[in-house]
Amino acid sequence: MASVQIQKKYEGKSDGEVYEAAKQAIINAGFSVWKTRELARLVLGTGTFEGKEVRLNVVVSMIDGSATASAESGDLDEKALTPIPEKIHQELAKLLT
């Protein structure tokens, strides 16, 4: 199973703002929100990429407003998965400007 994680910091944004944006960023990136955990600032998503099942999540730091987006799949390698967390961060950046 391959997995890719990318962390980015969103200066001047609270963890609550980043968490709320993360819920929409997953949808804007073309995936579905499967579950949220507000206290943990965690958003879990699912969907397909290149016809293969993908699981993803965004974890928001309560300390510095950073977010770690990750994607994993049993059918795709790390190179194929890398665009997914990048796209989530692009969508987060759009929502947080």
Secondary structure, 3 states (H helix, E strand, C coil): CEEEEEEEECCCCCHHHHHHHHHHHHHHCCCEEEEEECCCCEEEEEEEECCEEEEEEEEECCCCCEEEEEEEECCCCHHHHCHHHHHHHHHHHHHCC
